[in-house]
Amino acid sequence: MRRFAGVLALGFMFVMGDGFAEEPVPVEKLAQLPEFTDVSLSPDGRYVALAAPADDQTGLAVLDISALPDIQVTNALQLRTEEHVAAIHWLNTDRVLFETDRQVGTLAQPRPTGRFYTVAADGGRPDLLHDGGTQGSVGRHATLMSLLPDEPERFMVIDLATDRGPRAEIINAESGRTSTAAVSPFDNGGLLADRDGQVRFAYAQKDDGTPQFSYRDSMEDDWSSGLPFDLDMNLRWIEIHGFAGNNKDVYFSSRETGHMGLYRLDTETGETELMIEKENVEVSDVLWDRHQETVIGVISEDGKPEMQFIDPDEETSVLQRQIAEAFPAEFSRIVHFASDAELAVVSATADIAPTGFYLFDTEELSADYLVGSHDGIQPQALRPTEPFTMEARDEMELHGYVTEPEGEPPYPTVVRIHGGPHGPRDHWAFNHEVQLLATRGYAVIQVNFRGSGGYGHEFEQAGYRRWGAEMQDDVTDATHWAIDEGIADPDRVCLFGGSFGAYATLQGLVREPDLYACGVANAGVYDLPLMKEDGDIPERPQGQAYLDRVLGTDEEDLKERSPARHVERIQAPLMLAHGEEDVRTPMSQFEKLVENLDAADIPYESTVYEEEGHGYYKEENREAYYRDILDFLQRHLAESD
């Protein structure tokens, strides 16, 4: 256990070292899942509860930290297959409340299960208090709304179902009894409770995507038909963050181009106030004061993540800035306070530093290192990542990241394409696959092509129905940018991606046969008409509507933008990998691609991983996959004599 006296000493364990390691970080270390992810501090500061991934589920661990530097594990539990601890709360000083997600593979988007469990901090098995799931053809899930500050034995969830509108349900943690507290006036959207647990705000989307709101002064009042005032801005693409401590102001952020930033809405007068404006990027998170009553700032990612404060002299803002100054090479933030706000958990992470968690004393300005996500990976062995900005061929501004290996450019280069594609984006952060490649001599280019999240709704919508077209042009333009900048060796560039990134890898090989030396595609969708028929997305009406919106409905156009139907154009070596139990991009996608490759006599290498879904949980499979990638790249990006 490491002790740091004085806040300005916190960063040294990351930024000081004896130079770069002689050998790159071992593949088996990069293949390991995080040891811990989310960390939540008990109200009295005695315990921390942590999410602990293990294979295809994420369990919970509770640590007694009252006698630091000694730590005692007081409870540890595992969940069912493909169930993952998603959010951790404390009902009181010795009882944990947690929600779960279902995730079928590391590349899949987690889906809330609607399950809520409680468990004692000092041992015992968890109690299931609320089960969402599916009842017949009706999908259900729930998320926490309020811990009901005056009733520690009860909490409130928002229960969502596809056959009715949102409901606020109060659950008794002792008896498990559930009662309905409020029903939304809309058939979709959500509800918002104030700081006293009173449900007073409802929001939803109309069929055309425009928002609708309803409000009431108390739970005894009827819902209004809309808001009882006119707003002075168009609130179409927003995220609502919560009520302020005064129970009349509501904080929200906007995703609309030209309106991005943090706003405060006075529900008594209808006045909206712009608190922080962002020019290029969305607000990725908000920062609350130590008493969780006032939003004091925001986090955004225009390149590297940064904090912006409304009042830099506010006490919690001062603490956040002091901690940030102590980690000059990392991004650090307070993630959770104890109830008296004298103790807090701080996270620190960077491109060359996996996340570490600290117990921070806000009075003494000192900290103890608690746990890390990957304590076996040393920062001095890794390679730094830098943001870049470029223009696409149609002058749209694009943002991305470049990670260069040791040595002199130009380098053999891998263009790594993120999945999603709508909503996810690449970040300045520690990334297993980026470091796997960069520590072995490859430059890595990551571009947030149009359609990616984080840059406003207009940018994300620019990718709708443009899969394999303008979105692919952005990847190609980023490749040419890296070549023109002298980073990439033009004869040694490989495409690499998973999920949508695998689609773009194949599409790149099809459309640009002379540009790329090879391609690595993992868990991909390769035929767009098939995507609308098979897999877990088209199973539900909402999924079908989503696919129509982002892919389009023109069958011939979908076929034209499907790389599996144009494999005869592929000239570069190709490596494929897929999980046998993938439901997001099922085996039918892989089978259609390889059937067409075989028919066209196009060579390829492939591995199908048994008992794996959309991405690989088993560390032996992840390690084998990583080693196959390195072997493939070594053979096809080696410098010619």
C-alpha positions in Angstrom: 0.0 0.0 0.0 1.4 3.4 -1.0 0.9 6.5 1.1 1.2 10.0 -0.3 1.4 13.0 2.1 0.4 16.2 0.4 -1.7 16.4 -2.7 1.2 17.5 -4.9 2.9 14.1 -4.5 0.0 12.1 -5.9 1.1 12.0 -9.5 4.7 10.8 -9.1 3.9 7.1 -9.2 2.8 7.5 -12.8 5.1 10.2 -14.2 8.4 9.2 -12.6 10.4 6.1 -13.7 13.7 4.8 -14.9 13.0 5.2 -18.5 11.2 2.9 -20.9 11.3 -0.8 -20.2 13.6 -2.8 -22.4 10.8 -5.3 -23.3 7.3 -4.3 -24.2 4.5 -5.1 -21.8 3.7 -8.9 -22.2 0.8 -9.9 -24.4 -0.7 -11.9 -21.5 -0.9 -8.7 -19.4 -2.6 -6.8 -22.1 -5.1 -9.7 -22.6 -6.2 -9.6 -19.0 -9.6 -8.1 -18.1 -9.5 -5.2 -15.5 -9.1 -6.3 -12.0 -11.5 -3.6 -10.8 -13.7 -1.0 -12.5 -16.3 1.1 -10.6 -15.4 2.0 -7.0 -18.0 3.4 -4.5 -17.2 4.7 -1.0 -19.6 3.9 1.9 -21.2 6.8 3.6 -19.0 6.5 6.7 -15.8 6.0 4.6 -15.1 2.5 6.1 -15.7 0.4 3.0 -15.3 0.6 -0.7 -17.4 -1.6 -3.0 -15.9 -2.4 -6.4 -17.0 -4.1 -9.6 -14.7 -7.0 -10.3 -14.7 -8.5 -13.8 -14.0 -12.2 -14.2 -14.5 -14.0 -17.6 -18.1 -13.5 -18.8 -19.5 -11.9 -15.6 -18.7 -9.0 -13.3 -19.0 -9.6 -9.6 -18.8 -7.4 -6.5 -16.0 -7.0 -3.9 -16.3 -5.1 -0.7 -13.1 -4.0 1.1 -12.8 -2.7 4.7 -10.3 0.2 4.4 -10.7 1.5 7.9 -7.2 0.4 8.9 -5.1 1.5 5.9 -2.6 0.5 4.7 -4.2 -2.9 5.7 -7.2 -3.9 3.5 -9.6 -6.7 4.4 -11.9 -8.3 1.9 -15.2 -8.6 3.7 -17.4 -9.8 0.9 -17.0 -11.1 -2.6 -19.6 -12.5 -4.9 -20.1 -13.6 -8.5 -23.2 -13.3 -10.7 -24.7 -15.4 -13.4 -23.1 -15.8 -16.8 -23.2 -12.6 -18.9 -24.5 -10.5 -16.0 -22.3 -7.6 -14.9 -22.4 -5.2 -12.0 -23.2 -1.9 -13.7 -23.8 0.7 -10.9 -23.0 0.6 -7.2 -24.8 2.6 -4.5 -24.9 2.5 -0.7 -28.3 2.2 1.1 -26.6 2.9 4.4 -23.2 2.5 6.0 -23.2 -1.3 5.8 -25.5 -2.3 2.9 -24.7 -2.1 -0.8 -27.3 -1.7 -3.5 -26.2 -2.5 -7.1 -27.7 -2.7 -10.6 -26.6 -5.1 -13.3 -26.3 -5.2 -17.1 -26.2 -8.0 -19.6 -23.3 -8.0 -22.0 -22.8 -10.9 -24.5 -19.1 -10.2 -25.3 -16.6 -7.4 -24.7 -17.6 -5.5 -27.9 -21.3 -5.6 -27.2 -23.3 -2.6 -25.9 -24.4 -3.4 -22.3 -28.2 -3.7 -21.8 -29.8 -3.0 -18.4 -31.3 -6.1 -16.9 -33.5 -4.2 -14.5 -32.2 -6.3 -11.6 -31.4 -4.7 -8.3 -29.6 -6.5 -5.5 -28.6 -5.7 -2.0 -25.9 -7.3 0.0 -24.3 -6.7 3.4 -20.8 -5.2 3.4 -19.5 -7.7 5.9 -20.6 -10.9 4.2 -23.5 -13.0 2.9 -25.3 -13.6 -0.3 -27.1 -10.9 -2.2 -30.9 -10.4 -2.2 -32.6 -9.9 -5.5 -35.1 -7.0 -4.9 -36.3 -6.2 -8.4 -36.1 -8.3 -11.6 -36.6 -6.6 -15.0 -36.0 -8.9 -17.9 -38.7 -9.8 -20.5 -42.2 -11.0 -19.8 -43.6 -12.6 -23.0 -42.9 -10.1 -25.8 -42.7 -7.2 -23.4 -39.2 -5.9 -22.7 -38.6 -4.4 -19.3 -35.7 -2.8 -17.4 -35.2 -0.3 -14.6 -32.6 2.1 -13.3 -32.2 4.0 -10.0 -34.0 7.3 -9.6 -33.5 8.2 -6.0 -32.2 6.8 -2.7 -34.9 8.6 -0.8 -32.7 10.5 1.7 -35.3 10.4 4.5 -36.1 6.7 4.1 -32.8 4.7 4.1 -34.7 1.3 3.9 -36.4 2.3 0.6 -35.3 3.5 -2.8 -37.0 4.5 -6.1 -36.4 3.1 -9.6 -37.8 4.1 -13.0 -39.3 1.0 -14.5 -39.5 1.0 -18.3 -41.5 -1.4 -20.4 -42.2 -1.6 -24.1 -46.0 -1.9 -23.6 -46.6 1.2 -21.4 -45.1 4.4 -20.2 -42.4 4.8 -17.6 -43.3 4.3 -13.9 -41.5 5.3 -10.7 -41.5 2.3 -8.3 -40.6 2.5 -4.7 -38.9 -0.7 -3.4 -38.5 -1.6 0.3 -35.1 -3.1 0.7 -36.1 -5.0 3.8 -39.3 -6.7 2.6 -38.8 -6.5 -1.2 -42.3 -5.0 -1.6 -42.8 -2.7 -4.5 -45.3 0.1 -4.9 -46.0 2.6 -7.8 -45.2 6.2 -6.9 -45.8 7.9 -10.2 -46.8 7.2 -13.8 -45.5 9.2 -16.7 -48.0 11.0 -18.9 -46.0 9.8 -22.0 -45.5 6.3 -23.4 -41.7 6.6 -23.7 -38.8 8.7 -22.3 -38.2 9.1 -18.6 -39.0 10.7 -15.2 -37.0 12.9 -12.9 -37.3 13.1 -9.1 -36.2 16.1 -7.1 -33.7 15.9 -4.2 -36.5 14.9 -1.8 -37.6 12.0 -4.0 -40.6 13.7 -5.5 -41.3 12.8 -9.1 -42.0 16.2 -10.8 -40.5 16.2 -14.3 -41.3 13.9 -17.3 -39.8 13.9 -20.8 -40.2 11.9 -24.0 -39.8 12.0 -27.7 -42.6 12.4 -30.3 -42.6 10.2 -33.4 -40.7 12.9 -35.4 -37.9 13.0 -32.7 -38.9 16.3 -31.2 -39.1 16.4 -27.4 -42.0 16.8 -25.2 -42.0 17.7 -21.5 -44.4 17.7 -18.6 -44.0 19.2 -15.1 -45.8 19.5 -11.8 -45.1 21.4 -8.6 -45.7 18.4 -6.3 -46.7 14.7 -6.5 -50.2 15.6 -5.5 -50.7 17.8 -8.6 -51.7 16.6 -12.1 -49.2 16.6 -14.9 -49.2 19.7 -17.1 -49.8 19.3 -20.8 -46.3 20.4 -21.6 -44.3 22.9 -19.6 -46.2 25.8 -18.0 -43.9 28.3 -19.8 -42.3 28.9 -23.2 -38.6 28.0 -23.5 -36.2 30.4 -25.2 -34.3 27.7 -27.1 -35.1 24.5 -29.1 -34.5 21.6 -26.8 -34.4 18.7 -29.2 -31.2 16.8 -28.4 -30.6 17.0 -24.7 -29.5 15.0 -21.7 -31.1 15.8 -18.4 -28.8 15.5 -15.4 -31.0 16.2 -12.4 -32.6 18.7 -10.0 -30.4 21.1 -8.1 -30.5 21.2 -4.3 -33.1 24.0 -4.4 -35.6 21.5 -6.1 -36.6 24.1 -8.7 -33.6 24.2 -11.1 -32.9 21.4 -13.5 -29.5 20.9 -15.2 -29.3 19.6 -18.7 -26.8 19.5 -21.5 -27.5 20.0 -25.2 -26.2 18.0 -28.1 -27.4 20.4 -30.8 -24.7 21.9 -32.9 -24.5 25.6 -32.0 -26.1 24.9 -28.6 -23.7 22.4 -27.0 -23.0 23.1 -23.4 -24.4 23.0 -19.9 -27.7 24.7 -19.1 -29.9 25.4 -16.1 -33.6 25.5 -16.4 -35.7 27.4 -13.7 -38.9 25.3 -13.5 -40.7 28.2 -11.9 -40.1 30.9 -14.5 -39.0 28.8 -17.6 -35.8 30.8 -17.8 -32.8 28.9 -19.3 -29.3 29.9 -18.5 -26.2 28.8 -20.4 -23.7 27.8 -17.7 -20.9 26.5 -19.9 -20.7 26.5 -23.7 -18.8 24.0 -25.8 -17.8 24.7 -29.4 -16.7 21.3 -30.9 -17.8 18.6 -28.5 -20.6 17.5 -26.2 -20.5 17.5 -22.5 -19.5 13.9 -21.6 -20.2 14.2 -17.9 -21.1 16.8 -15.2 -19.3 17.5 -11.9 -21.4 17.9 -8.8 -20.3 19.6 -5.6 -19.3 17.6 -2.5 -22.9 17.7 -1.2 -24.4 16.6 -4.6 -26.6 19.7 -4.8 -25.1 21.9 -7.5 -23.4 21.2 -10.8 -20.0 22.9 -10.6 -18.6 22.0 -14.0 -18.4 19.6 -16.9 -16.0 17.2 -18.5 -15.6 17.2 -22.3 -13.2 15.6 -24.7 -11.9 17.9 -27.4 -8.8 15.8 -27.8 -7.7 15.0 -24.2 -10.4 15.1 -21.5 -10.6 18.3 -19.5 -12.7 19.9 -16.8 -14.3 23.3 -17.0 -15.7 24.9 -13.9 -18.6 27.4 -13.5 -16.9 29.0 -10.5 -13.2 28.0 -10.1 -13.2 29.2 -6.5 -16.1 27.0 -5.3 -14.7 24.6 -2.7 -15.2 21.4 -4.6 -13.9 23.0 -7.8 -10.7 24.0 -5.9 -10.3 20.4 -4.7 -10.8 19.0 -8.3 -8.2 21.5 -9.6 -5.7 20.6 -6.9 -6.0 16.9 -7.7 -5.7 17.6 -11.4 -2.5 19.6 -10.8 -1.1 16.6 -8.8 -1.5 14.4 -11.9 -0.1 16.5 -14.6 0.2 13.6 -17.1 -3.1 12.0 -16.2 -6.8 12.8 -16.1 -8.0 12.6 -12.5 -11.3 13.3 -10.8 -13.2 12.7 -7.6 -15.7 9.9 -8.3 -17.4 9.5 -5.0 -17.6 11.3 -1.6 -18.4 9.9 1.8 -21.5 11.5 3.4 -19.4 14.0 5.5 -17.3 14.9 2.4 -14.1 14.5 4.3 -13.1 11.4 2.4 -13.4 10.8 -1.3 -12.4 8.2 -4.0 -10.2 9.7 -6.8 -9.5 8.0 -10.1 -6.5 8.8 -12.3 -5.9 7.5 -15.8 -3.9 8.3 -18.9 -2.9 7.1 -22.3 0.1 5.3 -20.7 -1.5 4.6 -17.3 -4.4 2.2 -16.6 -6.9 3.6 -14.0 -5.8 3.7 -10.4 -8.1 4.5 -7.5 -7.1 6.5 -4.3 -8.7 7.3 -1.0 -8.4 11.0 -0.7 -8.6 13.0 2.6 -10.1 16.4 1.7 -9.0 18.0 4.9 -5.4 16.8 5.1 -4.9 16.8 1.3 -3.3 13.3 1.4 -4.2 10.1 -0.3 -3.7 6.3 -0.1 -3.5 4.2 -3.2 -6.3 1.6 -3.1 -6.5 -0.5 -6.2 -5.8 -0.4 -9.9 -7.5 -1.7 -12.9 -4.2 -3.3 -14.2 -1.5 -3.2 -11.6 0.7 -5.5 -13.6 1.1 -3.0 -16.4 3.8 -0.4 -15.9 3.4 3.0 -17.5 7.0 3.3 -18.5 6.5 0.4 -20.9 3.8 2.1 -22.9 3.6 4.6 -25.8 1.9 8.0 -25.6 -1.2 8.9 -27.6 -1.7 12.4 -29.1 -4.8 14.0 -30.6 -4.9 15.3 -34.1 -7.4 17.3 -36.2 -7.8 17.1 -40.0 -10.2 17.9 -42.8 -12.1 15.2 -44.8 -12.3 15.6 -48.5 -15.6 17.5 -48.2 -14.0 19.8 -45.6 -15.8 18.3 -42.6 -13.5 18.6 -39.5 -12.4 15.2 -38.1 -10.7 14.4 -34.8 -8.6 11.4 -33.9 -5.5 10.1 -32.2 -2.1 8.9 -33.2 0.2 6.6 -31.1 3.7 6.3 -32.4 6.2 3.6 -31.5 9.8 4.1 -30.7 12.2 4.8 -33.6 12.0 7.1 -36.6 9.0 7.5 -39.0 7.6 6.5 -41.3 6.3 3.5 -39.4 4.4 0.4 -40.4 0.9 1.6 -39.4 -2.4 0.2 -38.3 -5.6 2.2 -38.8 -7.8 1.0 -35.9 -11.5 1.6 -36.5 -13.8 1.8 -33.5 -17.1 0.0 -33.3 -20.7 1.2 -32.7 -20.6 3.2 -34.8 -23.3 5.8 -33.6 -22.6 6.9 -30.1 -19.2 5.3 -29.4 -16.0 7.2 -30.2 -12.3 6.9 -29.7 -10.8 8.5 -26.5 -7.5 9.6 -25.1 -7.1 6.8 -22.7 -5.2 3.6 -22.0 -6.2 1.1 -24.7 -5.1 -2.6 -24.7 -5.1 -3.0 -28.5 -3.4 0.3 -29.2 -0.6 -0.5 -26.8 -0.3 -4.1 -28.1 0.5 -2.6 -31.5 2.5 0.5 -30.5 4.8 -1.3 -28.2 5.6 -3.7 -31.0 6.7 -1.0 -33.5 3.4 -0.1 -35.2 2.0 3.4 -35.4 -1.7 3.4 -34.6 -4.2 5.9 -36.2 -7.7 6.2 -34.7 -10.2 8.6 -36.3 -13.6 9.6 -35.1 -15.3 9.5 -38.5 -18.7 11.1 -39.1 -21.4 9.2 -37.3 -19.2 8.8 -34.1 -20.5 10.1 -30.8 -19.3 13.0 -28.8 -19.3 15.8 -31.4 -22.9 16.8 -31.5 -26.1 15.3 -33.0 -25.5 16.8 -36.4 -22.1 15.1 -36.7 -23.5 11.8 -35.5 -26.5 12.0 -37.9 -24.1 12.8 -40.8 -23.2 9.1 -40.7 -26.8 7.8 -41.0 -27.3 5.8 -44.2 -23.7 6.6 -45.1 -22.1 3.3 -43.9 -19.4 2.3 -46.3 -19.7 5.6 -48.2 -18.8 9.0 -46.6 -18.0 7.3 -43.4 -15.5 5.0 -45.2 -14.1 8.1 -47.0 -13.2 9.5 -43.6 -11.2 6.4 -42.7 -9.5 6.6 -46.1 -8.8 10.3 -45.7 -7.3 9.7 -42.2 -5.0 7.1 -43.8 -3.8 9.6 -46.4 -3.3 12.2 -43.7 -1.0 9.8 -41.8 1.0 9.2 -45.0 1.2 12.9 -45.9 2.3 13.7 -42.3 5.2 11.3 -42.7 3.9 9.0 -39.9 2.8 6.0 -42.0 4.8 4.1 -44.5 2.5 4.2 -47.6 3.4 0.6 -48.5 2.8 -0.8 -45.0 -0.7 0.2 -43.7 -3.2 -2.3 -42.3 -6.9 -1.8 -41.4 -8.1 -3.3 -38.1 -11.4 -3.2 -36.3 -14.1 -5.0 -34.4 -17.9 -5.0 -34.9 -18.6 -1.9 -37.1 -14.8 -1.5 -37.3 -14.6 -5.0 -38.9 -17.3 -3.9 -41.5 -15.2 -0.8 -42.3 -12.0 -2.9 -42.5 -13.6 -5.1 -45.2 -15.2 -2.1 -46.9 -11.8 -0.4 -47.0 -10.1 -3.4 -48.6 -13.0 -3.5 -51.2 -13.0 0.2 -52.0 -9.2 0.9 -51.7 -7.5 -2.3 -52.9 -4.2 -0.5 -53.6 -4.0 1.5 -50.4 -3.9 -1.2 -47.7 -1.4 -4.0 -47.2 -3.7 -6.1 -45.1 -6.8 -6.2 -42.9 -7.8 -7.7 -39.5 -11.6 -8.0 -38.9 -13.2 -9.2 -35.7 -16.8 -10.0 -35.0 -18.0 -8.0 -37.9 -21.2 -7.3 -39.8 -20.4 -7.8 -43.5 -23.9 -7.9 -45.2 -26.3 -5.1 -44.4 -29.5 -6.7 -45.6 -28.7 -9.7 -43.4 -28.1 -7.3 -40.5 -31.7 -6.3 -40.8 -32.9 -9.9 -40.5 -30.6 -11.7 -38.1 -29.2 -10.8 -34.7 -30.5 -9.3 -31.5 -31.0 -5.8 -32.9 -33.9 -6.6 -35.3 -35.6 -8.8 -32.7 -37.5 -5.8 -31.3 -39.5 -3.0 -33.0 -37.2 -0.4 -31.6 -34.2 -2.2 -33.1 -35.9 -2.5 -36.5 -36.6 1.3 -36.4 -33.0 2.0 -35.5 -31.7 0.0 -38.4 -34.0 1.7 -40.8 -32.9 5.0 -39.5 -29.1 4.4 -39.7 -28.9 2.0 -42.6 -31.8 3.0 -44.8 -34.5 0.9 -46.5 -33.3 0.7 -50.1 -32.4 -3.0 -50.6 -30.2 -2.4 -53.6 -28.3 0.4 -51.9 -27.7 -1.9 -48.8 -26.3 -4.6 -51.1 -24.0 -2.1 -52.8 -22.6 -1.1 -49.4 -22.1 -4.7 -48.2 -18.5 -5.8 -48.5 -19.5 -9.5 -48.4 -21.0 -9.0 -51.8 -17.9 -7.5 -53.4 -15.1 -9.7 -52.2 -13.7 -10.2 -55.7 -12.1 -6.7 -55.3 -10.0 -7.7 -52.3 -6.3 -8.0 -53.0 -4.7 -7.6 -49.5 -4.2 -10.5 -47.0 -7.1 -10.8 -44.6 -7.5 -12.2 -41.1 -10.9 -12.9 -39.6 -12.1 -13.8 -36.1 -15.6 -14.4 -34.7 -17.3 -15.6 -31.6 -19.4 -18.7 -32.2 -22.2 -17.4 -29.9 -22.3 -13.9 -31.1 -25.8 -12.5 -31.2 -25.0 -8.9 -32.1 -23.2 -9.9 -35.4 -24.2 -13.6 -35.5 -22.2 -16.4 -37.2 -24.4 -16.0 -40.3 -22.5 -12.8 -41.1 -19.1 -14.6 -40.8 -20.5 -17.6 -42.8 -21.8 -15.4 -45.6 -18.5 -13.6 -45.9 -16.3 -16.8 -46.0 -18.7 -18.5 -48.4 -18.3 -15.6 -50.8 -14.5 -15.5 -50.2 -14.2 -19.2 -51.0 -16.4 -18.9 -54.1 -14.2 -16.1 -55.4 -11.0 -18.0 -54.4 -9.9 -15.1 -52.1 -7.4 -16.3 -49.5 -8.0 -15.5 -45.8 -7.0 -16.7 -42.3 -9.8 -17.2 -39.7 -10.5 -18.4 -36.2 -13.9 -19.0 -34.6 -13.9 -18.9 -30.8 -16.2 -21.3 -29.1 -18.4 -20.2 -26.2 -17.6 -16.5 -27.0 -20.0 -13.8 -28.0 -19.5 -10.3 -29.4 -15.9 -10.0 -28.2 -13.9 -12.4 -26.0 -14.1 -12.7 -22.2 -11.8 -15.7 -21.7 -8.3 -14.5 -21.2 -6.8 -17.4 -23.0 -8.8 -16.5 -26.1 -7.9 -12.9 -25.9 -4.3 -13.8 -25.6 -4.5 -16.2 -28.6 -6.3 -13.5 -30.6 -3.7 -10.9 -29.8 -0.8 -13.2 -30.7 -2.5 -14.1 -34.0 -2.7 -10.4 -34.8 0.9 -9.8 -34.1 2.0 -12.8 -36.1 -0.3 -11.7 -39.1 1.1 -8.2 -39.0 4.7 -9.3 -38.8 4.2 -11.4 -41.9 2.4 -8.7 -43.9 3.8 -5.4 -42.7 7.5 -6.5 -42.6 9.8 -4.1 -44.4 10.7 -5.4 -47.8 14.4 -5.9 -48.7 
